[in-house]
Every structure is written in C-alpha cells, then in structure tokens.
Amino acid sequence: MANLKITLVRGFANKTEVQKVNAKSLGLHKIGQSVIREDTPVYRGMINKIRHMVTVEEAD
C-alpha cells in the first residue's frame, strides 16, 4: 500500500472536540508536525474530517 505524509498546518483553537480527537488519533500534536500513515479508508476518513487543518502528500 501507498503511504501518506500528513502535516498539521493549523492549530486546535476554536475547533470541535471531534476534530481535535481525529488529529490526535492520527498522531498530530503540534503545528508543523508530520506523520506517515498507510493509505487506508480509515485514515482517509479521519483526514477528510480535518482536511482544513492538514496537508497531505504521498510518501515513499
């Protein structure tokens, strides 16, 4: 499977609890932090909920 590099670009201020939980479930805690995750429907759904807070690109 392909991997995704997910980077948090916006903070948690004025965000709903669901958005905060999704970001933390992906392993994102600080602005500028990046994580590598597999490209699965579960992770795609989490990313979709916080797409305004993150950037996503393909990783090798």
Biopython code that builds the backbone (N, CA, C, O; Angstrom):
import numpy as np
from Bio.PDB.StructureBuilder import StructureBuilder

atoms = [
    (1, "MET", "N", (0.828, -1.192, 0.000)),
    (1, "MET", "CA", (0.000, 0.000, 0.000)),
    (1, "MET", "C", (0.863, 1.241, 0.000)),
    (1, "MET", "O", (2.007, 1.223, 0.453)),
    (2, "ALA", "N", (0.306, 2.305, -0.508)),
    (2, "ALA", "CA", (0.992, 3.596, -0.516)),
    (2, "ALA", "C", (0.934, 4.216, 0.877)),
    (2, "ALA", "O", (0.079, 3.874, 1.694)),
    (3, "ASN", "N", (1.847, 5.118, 1.120)),
    (3, "ASN", "CA", (1.880, 5.829, 2.393)),
    (3, "ASN", "C", (1.555, 7.293, 2.168)),
    (3, "ASN", "O", (1.809, 7.840, 1.095)),
    (4, "LEU", "N", (0.991, 7.922, 3.188)),
    (4, "LEU", "CA", (0.650, 9.336, 3.145)),
    (4, "LEU", "C", (1.451, 10.081, 4.193)),
    (4, "LEU", "O", (1.612, 9.598, 5.314)),
    (5, "LYS", "N", (1.954, 11.253, 3.837)),
    (5, "LYS", "CA", (2.605, 12.134, 4.805)),
    (5, "LYS", "C", (1.587, 13.205, 5.157)),
    (5, "LYS", "O", (1.158, 13.968, 4.292)),
    (6, "ILE", "N", (1.203, 13.263, 6.417)),
    (6, "ILE", "CA", (0.179, 14.185, 6.899)),
    (6, "ILE", "C", (0.862, 15.208, 7.803)),
    (6, "ILE", "O", (1.546, 14.841, 8.758)),
    (7, "THR", "N", (0.672, 16.502, 7.494)),
    (7, "THR", "CA", (1.287, 17.571, 8.266)),
    (7, "THR", "C", (0.211, 18.486, 8.817)),
    (7, "THR", "O", (-0.672, 18.927, 8.081)),
    (8, "LEU", "N", (0.280, 18.774, 10.114)),
    (8, "LEU", "CA", (-0.661, 19.687, 10.762)),
    (8, "LEU", "C", (-0.229, 21.119, 10.474)),
    (8, "LEU", "O", (0.888, 21.510, 10.814)),
    (9, "VAL", "N", (-1.109, 21.909, 9.847)),
    (9, "VAL", "CA", (-0.765, 23.286, 9.484)),
    (9, "VAL", "C", (-1.591, 24.320, 10.230)),
    (9, "VAL", "O", (-1.271, 25.507, 10.183)),
    (10, "ARG", "N", (-2.636, 23.902, 10.912)),
    (10, "ARG", "CA", (-3.452, 24.816, 11.708)),
    (10, "ARG", "C", (-3.605, 24.246, 13.114)),
    (10, "ARG", "O", (-3.603, 23.030, 13.305)),
    (11, "GLY", "N", (-3.736, 25.124, 14.079)),
    (11, "GLY", "CA", (-3.847, 24.714, 15.470)),
    (11, "GLY", "C", (-5.249, 24.272, 15.851)),
    (11, "GLY", "O", (-6.149, 24.212, 15.013)),
    (12, "PHE", "N", (-5.419, 23.963, 17.135)),
    (12, "PHE", "CA", (-6.674, 23.418, 17.641)),
    (12, "PHE", "C", (-7.622, 24.470, 18.196)),
    (12, "PHE", "O", (-8.722, 24.123, 18.627)),
    (13, "ALA", "N", (-7.241, 25.736, 18.202)),
    (13, "ALA", "CA", (-8.101, 26.785, 18.751)),
    (13, "ALA", "C", (-9.395, 26.889, 17.948)),
    (13, "ALA", "O", (-9.367, 26.889, 16.717)),
    (14, "ASN", "N", (-10.519, 26.976, 18.637)),
    (14, "ASN", "CA", (-11.852, 27.104, 18.035)),
    (14, "ASN", "C", (-12.238, 25.918, 17.157)),
    (14, "ASN", "O", (-13.020, 26.079, 16.220)),
    (15, "LYS", "N", (-11.711, 24.744, 17.439)),
    (15, "LYS", "CA", (-12.067, 23.533, 16.706)),
    (15, "LYS", "C", (-12.970, 22.674, 17.580)),
    (15, "LYS", "O", (-12.920, 22.755, 18.807)),
    (16, "THR", "N", (-13.798, 21.852, 16.939)),
    (16, "THR", "CA", (-14.689, 20.975, 17.701)),
    (16, "THR", "C", (-13.884, 19.850, 18.348)),
    (16, "THR", "O", (-12.749, 19.574, 17.958)),
    (17, "GLU", "N", (-14.485, 19.218, 19.330)),
    (17, "GLU", "CA", (-13.811, 18.124, 20.027)),
    (17, "GLU", "C", (-13.530, 16.966, 19.078)),
    (17, "GLU", "O", (-12.494, 16.311, 19.196)),
    (18, "VAL", "N", (-14.436, 16.704, 18.139)),
    (18, "VAL", "CA", (-14.249, 15.618, 17.171)),
    (18, "VAL", "C", (-13.018, 15.880, 16.311)),
    (18, "VAL", "O", (-12.251, 14.957, 16.040)),
    (19, "GLN", "N", (-12.817, 17.124, 15.878)),
    (19, "GLN", "CA", (-11.661, 17.460, 15.062)),
    (19, "GLN", "C", (-10.367, 17.295, 15.852)),
    (19, "GLN", "O", (-9.373, 16.800, 15.323)),
    (20, "LYS", "N", (-10.379, 17.706, 17.114)),
    (20, "LYS", "CA", (-9.194, 17.565, 17.962)),
    (20, "LYS", "C", (-8.850, 16.088, 18.157)),
    (20, "LYS", "O", (-7.684, 15.700, 18.082)),
    (21, "VAL", "N", (-9.871, 15.272, 18.406)),
    (21, "VAL", "CA", (-9.656, 13.844, 18.632)),
    (21, "VAL", "C", (-9.130, 13.174, 17.372)),
    (21, "VAL", "O", (-8.245, 12.322, 17.455)),
    (22, "ASN", "N", (-9.656, 13.540, 16.205)),
    (22, "ASN", "CA", (-9.180, 12.966, 14.952)),
    (22, "ASN", "C", (-7.716, 13.297, 14.712)),
    (22, "ASN", "O", (-6.944, 12.427, 14.310)),
    (23, "ALA", "N", (-7.328, 14.533, 14.950)),
    (23, "ALA", "CA", (-5.931, 14.932, 14.753)),
    (23, "ALA", "C", (-5.023, 14.165, 15.706)),
    (23, "ALA", "O", (-3.968, 13.676, 15.304)),
    (24, "LYS", "N", (-5.427, 14.061, 16.956)),
    (24, "LYS", "CA", (-4.598, 13.352, 17.925)),
    (24, "LYS", "C", (-4.559, 11.851, 17.639)),
    (24, "LYS", "O", (-3.554, 11.199, 17.922)),
    (25, "SER", "N", (-5.630, 11.299, 17.085)),
    (25, "SER", "CA", (-5.639, 9.888, 16.709)),
    (25, "SER", "C", (-4.672, 9.608, 15.567)),
    (25, "SER", "O", (-4.111, 8.516, 15.471)),
    (26, "LEU", "N", (-4.483, 10.586, 14.713)),
    (26, "LEU", "CA", (-3.505, 10.447, 13.633)),
    (26, "LEU", "C", (-2.078, 10.614, 14.149)),
    (26, "LEU", "O", (-1.126, 10.296, 13.437)),
    (27, "GLY", "N", (-1.919, 11.106, 15.369)),
    (27, "GLY", "CA", (-0.595, 11.292, 15.949)),
    (27, "GLY", "C", (-0.085, 12.707, 15.824)),
    (27, "GLY", "O", (1.112, 12.949, 15.982)),
    (28, "LEU", "N", (-0.982, 13.663, 15.539)),
    (28, "LEU", "CA", (-0.583, 15.059, 15.363)),
    (28, "LEU", "C", (-0.863, 15.841, 16.638)),
    (28, "LEU", "O", (-1.985, 15.834, 17.145)),
    (29, "HIS", "N", (0.166, 16.518, 17.159)),
    (29, "HIS", "CA", (0.014, 17.256, 18.405)),
    (29, "HIS", "C", (0.430, 18.714, 18.285)),
    (29, "HIS", "O", (-0.114, 19.568, 18.984)),
    (30, "LYS", "N", (1.388, 19.016, 17.408)),
    (30, "LYS", "CA", (1.903, 20.381, 17.274)),
    (30, "LYS", "C", (1.829, 20.836, 15.827)),
    (30, "LYS", "O", (1.905, 20.022, 14.907)),
    (31, "ILE", "N", (1.682, 22.128, 15.630)),
    (31, "ILE", "CA", (1.692, 22.688, 14.277)),
    (31, "ILE", "C", (3.050, 22.402, 13.655)),
    (31, "ILE", "O", (4.086, 22.592, 14.292)),
    (32, "GLY", "N", (3.041, 21.947, 12.418)),
    (32, "GLY", "CA", (4.274, 21.634, 11.707)),
    (32, "GLY", "C", (4.704, 20.190, 11.852)),
    (32, "GLY", "O", (5.620, 19.752, 11.156)),
    (33, "GLN", "N", (4.078, 19.449, 12.725)),
    (33, "GLN", "CA", (4.426, 18.046, 12.934)),
    (33, "GLN", "C", (3.894, 17.210, 11.779)),
    (33, "GLN", "O", (2.780, 17.436, 11.306)),
    (34, "SER", "N", (4.683, 16.251, 11.327)),
    (34, "SER", "CA", (4.289, 15.357, 10.245)),
    (34, "SER", "C", (4.336, 13.915, 10.708)),
    (34, "SER", "O", (5.167, 13.543, 11.536)),
    (35, "VAL", "N", (3.436, 13.107, 10.168)),
    (35, "VAL", "CA", (3.419, 11.671, 10.438)),
    (35, "VAL", "C", (3.224, 10.938, 9.120)),
    (35, "VAL", "O", (2.677, 11.494, 8.167)),
    (36, "ILE", "N", (3.669, 9.698, 9.070)),
    (36, "ILE", "CA", (3.485, 8.837, 7.907)),
    (36, "ILE", "C", (2.470, 7.765, 8.287)),
    (36, "ILE", "O", (2.644, 7.063, 9.283)),
    (37, "ARG", "N", (1.429, 7.642, 7.505)),
    (37, "ARG", "CA", (0.390, 6.635, 7.738)),
    (37, "ARG", "C", (0.087, 5.910, 6.425)),
    (37, "ARG", "O", (0.293, 6.456, 5.341)),
    (38, "GLU", "N", (-0.402, 4.674, 6.536)),
    (38, "GLU", "CA", (-0.820, 3.923, 5.350)),
    (38, "GLU", "C", (-2.054, 4.560, 4.738)),
    (38, "GLU", "O", (-2.863, 5.166, 5.440)),
    (39, "ASP", "N", (-2.193, 4.423, 3.439)),
    (39, "ASP", "CA", (-3.350, 4.970, 2.733)),
    (39, "ASP", "C", (-4.493, 3.956, 2.789)),
    (39, "ASP", "O", (-4.671, 3.151, 1.876)),
    (40, "THR", "N", (-5.265, 4.010, 3.877)),
    (40, "THR", "CA", (-6.403, 3.113, 4.054)),
    (40, "THR", "C", (-7.671, 3.957, 4.170)),
    (40, "THR", "O", (-7.588, 5.152, 4.457)),
    (41, "PRO", "N", (-8.834, 3.360, 3.954)),
    (41, "PRO", "CA", (-10.088, 4.115, 4.092)),
    (41, "PRO", "C", (-10.291, 4.717, 5.484)),
    (41, "PRO", "O", (-10.902, 5.779, 5.610)),
    (42, "VAL", "N", (-9.794, 4.061, 6.517)),
    (42, "VAL", "CA", (-9.938, 4.572, 7.878)),
    (42, "VAL", "C", (-9.187, 5.890, 8.023)),
    (42, "VAL", "O", (-9.743, 6.878, 8.502)),
    (43, "TYR", "N", (-7.925, 5.903, 7.609)),
    (43, "TYR", "CA", (-7.131, 7.128, 7.704)),
    (43, "TYR", "C", (-7.656, 8.202, 6.766)),
    (43, "TYR", "O", (-7.630, 9.384, 7.111)),
    (44, "ARG", "N", (-8.132, 7.818, 5.586)),
    (44, "ARG", "CA", (-8.705, 8.803, 4.651)),
    (44, "ARG", "C", (-9.923, 9.487, 5.263)),
    (44, "ARG", "O", (-10.113, 10.690, 5.082)),
    (45, "GLY", "N", (-10.751, 8.729, 5.989)),
    (45, "GLY", "CA", (-11.912, 9.311, 6.645)),
    (45, "GLY", "C", (-11.523, 10.296, 7.733)),
    (45, "GLY", "O", (-12.140, 11.353, 7.868)),
    (46, "MET", "N", (-10.494, 9.952, 8.518)),
    (46, "MET", "CA", (-10.012, 10.857, 9.557)),
    (46, "MET", "C", (-9.458, 12.141, 8.935)),
    (46, "MET", "O", (-9.724, 13.241, 9.419)),
    (47, "ILE", "N", (-8.688, 11.987, 7.865)),
    (47, "ILE", "CA", (-8.110, 13.147, 7.182)),
    (47, "ILE", "C", (-9.213, 14.022, 6.613)),
    (47, "ILE", "O", (-9.126, 15.249, 6.673)),
    (48, "ASN", "N", (-10.245, 13.406, 6.063)),
    (48, "ASN", "CA", (-11.346, 14.158, 5.469)),
    (48, "ASN", "C", (-12.045, 15.041, 6.497)),
    (48, "ASN", "O", (-12.485, 16.143, 6.168)),
    (49, "LYS", "N", (-12.152, 14.567, 7.741)),
    (49, "LYS", "CA", (-12.800, 15.350, 8.804)),
    (49, "LYS", "C", (-12.001, 16.590, 9.187)),
    (49, "LYS", "O", (-12.571, 17.581, 9.645)),
    (50, "ILE", "N", (-10.668, 16.539, 9.000)),
    (50, "ILE", "CA", (-9.826, 17.675, 9.388)),
    (50, "ILE", "C", (-9.023, 18.198, 8.195)),
    (50, "ILE", "O", (-7.915, 18.705, 8.370)),
    (51, "ARG", "N", (-9.572, 18.080, 6.991)),
    (51, "ARG", "CA", (-8.835, 18.460, 5.787)),
    (51, "ARG", "C", (-8.447, 19.932, 5.756)),
    (51, "ARG", "O", (-7.497, 20.297, 5.063)),
    (52, "HIS", "N", (-9.155, 20.786, 6.486)),
    (52, "HIS", "CA", (-8.822, 22.206, 6.541)),
    (52, "HIS", "C", (-7.666, 22.483, 7.498)),
    (52, "HIS", "O", (-7.152, 23.601, 7.531)),
    (53, "MET", "N", (-7.251, 21.490, 8.271)),
    (53, "MET", "CA", (-6.173, 21.653, 9.254)),
    (53, "MET", "C", (-4.869, 21.005, 8.830)),
    (53, "MET", "O", (-3.830, 21.258, 9.441)),
    (54, "VAL", "N", (-4.901, 20.174, 7.795)),
    (54, "VAL", "CA", (-3.719, 19.388, 7.422)),
    (54, "VAL", "C", (-3.403, 19.518, 5.939)),
    (54, "VAL", "O", (-4.254, 19.902, 5.136)),
    (55, "THR", "N", (-2.162, 19.190, 5.595)),
    (55, "THR", "CA", (-1.790, 18.969, 4.201)),
    (55, "THR", "C", (-1.415, 17.503, 4.066)),
    (55, "THR", "O", (-0.849, 16.911, 4.985)),
    (56, "VAL", "N", (-1.732, 16.925, 2.922)),
    (56, "VAL", "CA", (-1.484, 15.504, 2.692)),
    (56, "VAL", "C", (-0.729, 15.359, 1.380)),
    (56, "VAL", "O", (-1.083, 15.961, 0.366)),
    (57, "GLU", "N", (0.323, 14.542, 1.425)),
    (57, "GLU", "CA", (1.076, 14.232, 0.209)),
    (57, "GLU", "C", (1.510, 12.791, 0.265)),
    (57, "GLU", "O", (1.550, 12.197, 1.343)),
    (58, "GLU", "N", (1.836, 12.215, -0.876)),
    (58, "GLU", "CA", (2.293, 10.840, -0.928)),
    (58, "GLU", "C", (3.715, 10.756, -0.412)),
    (58, "GLU", "O", (4.541, 11.618, -0.710)),
    (59, "ALA", "N", (4.001, 9.725, 0.359)),
    (59, "ALA", "CA", (5.340, 9.497, 0.895)),
    (59, "ALA", "C", (5.912, 8.234, 0.261)),
    (59, "ALA", "O", (5.173, 7.359, -0.192)),
    (60, "ASP", "N", (7.215, 8.156, 0.237)),
    (60, "ASP", "CA", (7.869, 6.959, -0.331)),
    (60, "ASP", "C", (8.005, 5.868, 0.687)),
    (60, "ASP", "O", (8.530, 4.798, 0.380)),
]
sb = StructureBuilder()
sb.init_structure("model")
sb.init_model(0)
sb.init_chain("A")
sb.init_seg("    ")
for serial, (resi, resn, name, xyz) in enumerate(atoms, 1):
    if name == "N":
        sb.init_residue(resn, " ", resi, " ")
    sb.init_atom(name, np.array(xyz, "f"), 0.0, 1.0, " ", f" {name:<3s}", serial, name[0])
structure = sb.get_structure()
